[in-house]
Amino acid sequence: MKLSKIAVFTSGGDSPGMNAALRAVVRAARYYGIEVEGIYRGYEGMIDDDFVPLDERSVARIVDKGGTIIKSARSVAFKTKEGRQKAFDNLKKHQIDALIGIGGDGTFRGLHAFNLEFGMPVIGLPGTIDNDIVGSDYTIGFDTASNTAIEAIDKIRDTATSHNRLFLIEVMGRDAGFIALRSAIASGAKAVMLPETHTEPSELLAKIKQSGLNKRKTSNIVIVSEGNKNGNASELAEELKSMDDSFDIKVTVLGHIQRGGKPSAYDRLLASRLGVGAIEALRQGQNDIMVGVRNEKLAYTPLEKATKEHHRLQDEMLHLIEILSI
Ligand code: F6P
């Protein structure tokens, strides 16, 4: 495949480490003598012709920065044929030979459709805090987001213990419970409510009552994934209160704090590996795939598979929380 110039963009919810991935894509491309255009605001900028030439110096001193310097967006226009045609015309105008998108499954759906419709070679890199992408054990940003959640939960634990309170702490993850499960295990939570496991509020109450809140057990922390099917943290709190009003229940929603901050060492390294991996995959002639990491090695997954299948929580992790929360 001809590879004189590529374009790169970040799309969907930003995640810590996207900048490190962008830097790695740009530097690897330049290393192999390939020109790069960055596209601002994901698919929106592709449609609006918002392109910027990037070289190795344009991505200096961003490896440690949260967010994404080329910005991100969730584009409705790209879902239409007309929008995609405009985007393709702009890519042609800039003489782009291949496209690299850093984002989640929505980003990958766009890339795959684009490849089918216009034959544009595309590569996806998994950048989302949710870790919900099949074909990669970890996504860029998940490690940092769960560390942020754990740090916040540790702080809440101090005040929860001082007052003998039950805290329901809501974490992000859309429809996936990876942040919730990881932060529940690492913060020593009493229980975790996940979209994948469907725990009834009555079961949760029984578990909390089992240990009670007394002189020995002075606080309870329950992590609620925002996509929990039996309600978010506030709804669950209401339901628990209606079943038993003896608990002093507080709700904290951690929210977008989980999306920001400096990427962890793990995320910087992962992003660097995947960014270089994307350019090398293109040079090998690979197309319509996601570059991820499985069992510590780079792994390539067809984009269609990455958008259609679900990344499953590990049973071993679910087992851990059962045992460790007695
Ligand atoms: O996909 C990342 C994510 O942070 C999810 O965890 C969350 O549900 C969603 O994005 C929030 O999106 P927005 O910032 O557009 O409200």
Boltz pocket constraint, residues with backbone or C-beta under 6 A from the ligand:
constraints:
  - pocket:
      binder: B
      contacts: [[A, 13], [A, 14], [A, 104], [A, 128], [A, 129], [A, 130], [A, 172], [A, 173], [A, 174], [A, 226], [A, 259]]
      max_distance: 6.0
